[in-house]
């Protein structure tokens, strides 16, 4: 290769790098703008953020690269992987593949272990024996909150915070995920335990946080494929009756949207992971938007002829 051609390729490479940095700068600006808009929506409700996006209790290191975070996010989209992680955390000090077969086949467990080794989430401590690198982790909950916040950012192009704590709210507690979707403030309460592990008081706390934050749309998301009607829906109905008496059934009915997705006046949604968590959230968000728009643009039935 002659020197002239070398300089030409070097110039093209420099130009490509320049365009890449410009694109990165633009993307960072969009992210910062989105975060600012979300903070503005929260501030408009007279609430101040005390803490958000904590990293101490996440399964991966804060130093994880964007590629590692992306790989981990893609894995978390699979329900079986999320179940596997819960099992792994319970045996975080030392485990073998054969001890993690509660939810997955041996082949799947071996695949997950190999991927977690590459992502520096676990380490080898003996022959076919492993342990979690961050052994201070006691719950899958914070990582699940991170995943749902990432879902809003990646799948719905919406800024999102997780693990949010406010100053001076009457209900107290953490708000698991808050996002700004299509100009609507969205609050998500996340439960990683099965429905039998959720108490009615938690439903009352969820409704109290809604009263404090005043979101446009709220979700109670239970990361399970079990039925919602048998326990969670009943607890919502009991809590509504406790607050509003018999009139609550007419004012705030808990109705089935489809399958195991339920809603209250198309503003509060009860969601699980059956079929696909991202698709379920998408269905509920679209339903809420449809009913808000119908106030201004009535949805007319399709018909043939005049």
C-alpha positions as CSV (number, residue, x, y, z in Angstrom):
1,X,0.0,0.0,0.0
2,X,1.4,3.4,-1.0
3,X,1.7,6.3,1.5
4,X,-1.0,8.3,-0.3
5,X,-3.5,5.6,0.1
6,X,-2.5,5.1,3.7
7,X,-3.1,8.8,4.5
8,X,-6.5,8.6,2.7
9,X,-7.7,5.7,4.8
10,X,-6.4,7.4,7.9
11,X,-8.4,10.5,7.0
12,X,-11.5,8.4,6.5
13,X,-11.0,6.7,9.8
14,X,-10.6,10.1,11.6
15,X,-13.8,11.4,10.0
16,X,-15.6,8.2,11.1
17,X,-14.4,8.6,14.7
18,X,-15.5,12.3,14.6
19,X,-19.0,11.3,13.4
20,X,-19.1,8.6,16.1
21,X,-18.3,11.1,18.9
22,X,-20.9,13.5,17.5
23,X,-23.5,10.7,17.6
24,X,-22.5,9.8,21.2
25,X,-22.7,13.5,22.2
26,X,-26.2,13.8,20.7
27,X,-27.3,10.6,22.4
28,X,-25.9,11.8,25.8
29,X,-27.8,15.1,25.3
30,X,-31.0,13.3,24.6
31,X,-30.6,11.1,27.7
32,X,-29.8,14.1,29.9
33,X,-32.8,16.0,28.4
34,X,-35.1,13.0,29.1
35,X,-33.8,12.7,32.7
36,X,-34.4,16.5,33.2
37,X,-37.9,16.2,31.9
38,X,-38.6,13.3,34.3
39,X,-37.2,15.3,37.2
40,X,-39.3,18.3,36.2
41,X,-42.5,16.2,36.2
42,X,-41.6,14.9,39.7
43,X,-40.7,18.4,41.0
44,X,-44.0,19.8,39.6
45,X,-45.8,17.5,42.1
46,X,-44.0,19.3,44.9
47,X,-41.7,16.3,45.7
48,X,-37.9,16.2,46.0
49,X,-35.7,13.2,45.1
50,X,-33.4,12.1,47.9
51,X,-31.9,9.1,46.1
52,X,-32.2,7.3,42.8
53,X,-30.5,4.6,40.8
54,X,-28.4,3.0,43.6
55,X,-25.8,0.5,42.5
56,X,-24.7,-1.3,45.7
57,X,-27.3,-4.0,45.5
58,X,-27.1,-4.8,41.8
59,X,-25.7,-8.2,40.7
60,X,-23.2,-6.6,38.3
61,X,-20.4,-4.3,39.2
62,X,-20.7,-0.5,38.7
63,X,-17.7,-0.8,36.4
64,X,-19.4,-3.2,34.0
65,X,-19.0,-2.0,30.4
66,X,-22.0,-1.0,28.3
67,X,-21.6,-4.2,26.4
68,X,-21.8,-6.3,29.6
69,X,-24.8,-4.4,30.8
70,X,-26.5,-5.0,27.5
71,X,-25.8,-8.7,27.5
72,X,-27.1,-8.9,31.1
73,X,-30.3,-7.0,30.1
74,X,-30.9,-9.4,27.2
75,X,-30.6,-12.4,29.6
76,X,-33.0,-10.8,32.1
77,X,-35.7,-10.7,29.4
78,X,-36.0,-14.5,29.9
79,X,-38.3,-15.5,32.8
80,X,-36.3,-18.7,33.4
81,X,-33.1,-16.7,33.8
82,X,-34.7,-14.4,36.4
83,X,-35.9,-17.5,38.3
84,X,-32.4,-19.0,38.1
85,X,-30.9,-15.8,39.6
86,X,-33.2,-16.0,42.6
87,X,-32.1,-19.5,43.2
88,X,-28.4,-18.6,42.7
89,X,-28.7,-15.7,45.2
90,X,-30.0,-18.1,47.9
91,X,-26.8,-20.2,47.4
92,X,-24.4,-17.3,46.8
93,X,-21.5,-18.5,49.0
94,X,-21.0,-21.7,47.1
95,X,-22.9,-23.6,44.4
96,X,-22.6,-26.2,41.7
97,X,-24.7,-26.5,38.6
98,X,-26.5,-29.6,39.9
99,X,-27.8,-27.5,42.9
100,X,-29.6,-25.0,40.7
101,X,-32.1,-27.3,38.9
102,X,-35.2,-26.0,40.6
103,X,-36.4,-23.9,37.6
104,X,-34.0,-24.9,34.8
105,X,-32.6,-27.9,33.1
106,X,-28.9,-28.8,33.7
107,X,-28.1,-27.7,30.2
108,X,-29.7,-24.3,30.7
109,X,-28.0,-23.9,34.1
110,X,-24.5,-24.7,32.7
111,X,-25.2,-22.1,29.9
112,X,-26.2,-19.4,32.4
113,X,-23.1,-20.1,34.6
114,X,-20.8,-19.8,31.6
115,X,-22.4,-16.5,30.7
116,X,-22.3,-15.1,34.3
117,X,-18.5,-16.0,34.4
118,X,-17.9,-14.0,31.3
119,X,-19.9,-11.1,32.8
120,X,-17.9,-11.2,36.0
121,X,-20.9,-11.8,38.1
122,X,-19.7,-15.1,39.6
123,X,-16.3,-16.7,40.0
124,X,-14.8,-20.2,40.2
125,X,-13.8,-21.3,43.7
126,X,-13.1,-25.0,43.0
127,X,-13.7,-27.8,40.6
128,X,-17.2,-27.0,39.0
129,X,-17.9,-24.9,42.1
130,X,-18.8,-21.2,42.0
131,X,-19.9,-18.3,44.1
132,X,-21.4,-14.8,43.6
133,X,-18.8,-12.1,43.4
134,X,-21.0,-9.6,45.3
135,X,-21.8,-11.7,48.3
136,X,-23.5,-8.8,50.0
137,X,-26.4,-9.3,47.7
138,X,-29.4,-10.7,49.6
139,X,-32.3,-10.1,47.2
140,X,-33.0,-10.1,43.4
141,X,-35.3,-7.1,43.9
142,X,-32.9,-4.2,43.2
143,X,-31.7,-5.9,40.0
144,X,-35.2,-6.5,38.9
145,X,-35.9,-2.8,39.4
146,X,-32.9,-1.9,37.3
147,X,-34.2,-4.3,34.6
148,X,-37.7,-2.7,34.5
149,X,-36.1,0.8,34.4
150,X,-34.0,-0.3,31.5
151,X,-37.0,-1.8,29.8
152,X,-38.6,1.7,29.7
153,X,-35.4,3.3,28.4
154,X,-34.7,0.6,25.7
155,X,-38.1,-0.6,24.6
156,X,-40.3,2.5,25.1
157,X,-37.7,5.3,24.6
158,X,-38.6,6.8,28.0
159,X,-36.4,8.1,30.7
160,X,-36.6,6.1,34.0
161,X,-35.2,6.1,37.5
162,X,-35.2,3.1,39.8
163,X,-34.9,2.7,43.6
164,X,-36.2,6.3,44.1
165,X,-36.6,7.7,47.6
166,X,-38.3,11.0,48.2
167,X,-38.1,13.6,51.0
168,X,-41.2,14.5,52.9
169,X,-43.8,12.1,51.6
170,X,-46.5,10.8,53.9
171,X,-46.4,7.2,52.6
172,X,-42.5,6.9,52.8
173,X,-40.7,3.9,51.4
174,X,-39.0,3.5,48.0
175,X,-40.6,3.9,44.6
176,X,-39.2,1.0,42.6
177,X,-39.4,2.6,39.1
178,X,-40.6,6.0,37.9
179,X,-40.7,6.8,34.2
180,X,-41.9,9.5,31.8
181,X,-43.7,7.8,28.9
182,X,-45.3,9.9,26.2
183,X,-45.5,12.8,28.6
184,X,-47.3,10.6,31.3
185,X,-45.7,10.0,34.7
186,X,-45.6,6.2,35.3
187,X,-44.9,4.5,38.6
188,X,-44.1,0.8,38.9
189,X,-44.2,-1.1,42.1
190,X,-42.3,-4.4,41.7
191,X,-42.9,-7.7,43.6
192,X,-40.4,-10.5,43.0
193,X,-42.0,-13.0,45.4
194,X,-45.0,-15.2,44.3
195,X,-48.5,-13.9,45.1
196,X,-48.7,-15.9,48.3
197,X,-45.8,-13.9,49.7
198,X,-47.5,-10.6,49.2
199,X,-49.6,-9.2,52.1
200,X,-52.6,-6.9,51.8
201,X,-50.7,-4.1,53.7
202,X,-48.3,-3.9,50.7
203,X,-51.3,-3.1,48.4
204,X,-52.4,-0.4,50.8
205,X,-48.8,1.1,50.7
206,X,-48.8,1.0,46.9
207,X,-52.1,2.9,46.8
208,X,-50.8,5.4,49.4
209,X,-47.7,6.1,47.3
210,X,-49.9,6.7,44.3
211,X,-51.7,9.4,46.4
212,X,-48.4,11.0,47.2
213,X,-46.8,10.9,43.7
214,X,-50.0,11.4,41.6
215,X,-48.8,9.4,38.6
216,X,-50.8,9.3,35.4
217,X,-50.4,5.5,35.1
218,X,-49.4,3.0,37.9
219,X,-48.4,-0.6,37.8
220,X,-48.2,-3.3,40.3
221,X,-45.9,-5.8,38.6
222,X,-45.5,-9.3,40.1
223,X,-42.7,-11.2,38.4
224,X,-44.5,-14.5,38.3
225,X,-46.5,-16.6,35.8
226,X,-49.1,-17.6,38.5
227,X,-52.7,-16.4,38.4
228,X,-53.4,-12.8,39.6
229,X,-57.1,-13.4,40.2
230,X,-56.7,-15.8,43.1
231,X,-54.8,-13.5,45.5
232,X,-53.7,-10.1,44.2
233,X,-56.9,-9.0,42.6
234,X,-58.8,-10.1,45.7
235,X,-56.5,-8.0,47.9
236,X,-57.0,-5.0,45.7
237,X,-60.8,-5.4,45.9
238,X,-60.6,-5.8,49.7
239,X,-58.4,-2.7,50.1
240,X,-60.8,-0.6,47.9
241,X,-63.8,-1.8,49.9
242,X,-61.9,-0.9,53.2
243,X,-61.3,2.6,51.8
244,X,-64.5,3.4,50.0
245,X,-67.1,0.9,51.1
246,X,-69.6,-0.5,48.7
247,X,-69.4,2.5,46.4
248,X,-65.8,1.5,45.7
249,X,-66.9,-1.4,43.6
250,X,-68.5,0.9,41.1
251,X,-66.0,3.7,41.3
252,X,-62.9,1.6,41.2
253,X,-63.7,-1.8,39.7
254,X,-60.9,-4.3,39.2
255,X,-61.4,-5.6,35.7
256,X,-59.6,-8.0,33.4
257,X,-57.9,-6.5,30.5
258,X,-56.9,-9.8,29.0
259,X,-55.4,-13.1,30.3
260,X,-53.7,-12.3,33.7
261,X,-53.6,-8.5,33.1
262,X,-56.1,-6.4,35.2
263,X,-56.8,-2.7,35.4
264,X,-58.7,-0.1,37.6
265,X,-60.2,2.6,35.4
266,X,-57.4,2.1,32.8
267,X,-55.0,3.9,35.1
268,X,-53.8,1.3,37.6
269,X,-52.6,-2.0,36.2
270,X,-51.9,-5.4,37.8
271,X,-49.4,-7.2,35.6
272,X,-47.5,-10.5,35.7
273,X,-44.8,-12.2,33.5
274,X,-47.0,-14.7,31.8
275,X,-46.1,-14.8,28.1
276,X,-43.7,-11.8,28.1
277,X,-43.2,-9.0,30.5
278,X,-42.3,-6.4,27.9
279,X,-45.4,-7.3,25.8
280,X,-47.6,-7.1,28.9
281,X,-46.4,-3.6,29.8
282,X,-46.8,-2.5,26.2
283,X,-50.4,-3.8,26.1
284,X,-51.3,-1.9,29.3
285,X,-49.6,1.4,28.2
286,X,-51.4,1.2,24.9
287,X,-54.7,0.6,26.6
288,X,-54.2,3.6,28.9
289,X,-53.3,5.8,26.0
290,X,-56.3,4.5,24.0
291,X,-58.8,5.4,26.7
292,X,-57.3,8.8,27.4
293,X,-57.4,9.6,23.6
294,X,-60.9,8.3,23.4
295,X,-62.0,11.2,25.6
296,X,-61.2,13.5,22.7
297,X,-61.4,11.3,19.7
298,X,-64.1,8.7,20.2
299,X,-63.2,5.3,18.9
300,X,-65.8,4.3,16.3
301,X,-66.5,0.7,15.3
302,X,-65.4,-0.3,11.9
303,X,-68.1,-1.3,9.5
304,X,-68.5,-2.1,5.8
305,X,-70.7,0.0,3.6
306,X,-72.4,3.3,4.4
